Amino acid sequence: MQDKNDKTRKRYVRKKVCKFCADKIQFIDYKDLKTVRSFVTERGKIIPRRISGNCAMHQRDITTAVKRARNIALLPFASER
């Protein structure tokens, strides 16, 4: 009986707020590695919007910044194994 209740119970998930909208940041600079690196995994993948909580506009800006930083070798394309 306990197992059935565990499967049907829904968990309350708090809505994530865009960090950039909250701080009213308009421009995301690719040279700001501290900010850009926080949206990239250890493997070098860009963290998706549903996980990071960014709005669509800022997620596109993050993606562009990561790709620019990779092209000028500020960030690696992939991690070392």
N, C-alpha and C positions, 0 to 999 in steps of 0.2 A: 504494500500500500504506500509506503514511504517513497518508493522509486517513482510512482506515477505522479505524485505531487511535485517532486523535484523537476521532472521534465516539463510540466505544464506551467510552473511558476516563471514569470518573466522578471528579469532583472532591470532595475532602473538604471539607465545610462545617462549621465549628464551630457548635455550638448556641449561640444567643444567650441570654443570661441577663437576666431582668428587673432593670432598674436599681433599681427601688423595692423589690423583694423582697431584693436583695442588701444594700441600705442599711437595710432594715427600716423603710421609710417607710410609715405607715398612711394618712395623709391627704394628698391632693394639693390644694394651694390654688390657686384660679384667679387670685389676686392675685400669685402668684409667677411673674411673666412670664418670667424667665430659664428656668425649668423648662418652662413651658407652651409657650413659643415654640420650644423645641428639638424639639417633636413636631409642628410645623406646617411645611409647605413654603413656599417663596417665593411660591407662587401662592395660599397660604391654605388648602391642603387638609391634613387630619389624616393623619399618616403611619400606614399600616396596621401591625397587630400583627406580621405576618410579617417586616416590614422593621425595625421598631423593637426587636423582641425582648421586648416587654412581655408579662406574663401577662394573661389575660382580665380579671381583676378590675381590675388597674391600667390597662389599656387603656380600660375603661369609665369609670374615674375621670378619665383624661386627656381623653376625649371630652367628658365633662360639664364639666370645667374650661375647655376651649377654648370650648365653646358659651356658658358663662357669661361668660367674658372678652369674647367677641364681642358679647354683648348689652349690656354696659355700656361698650362702645367701648374696651376695653383692647387688643384685637386686631381687625384688619380682617377682614371677611367674605371679601373677595377683594383681591388685590393690584392696584396700578395698572399698567396696561400700558405 
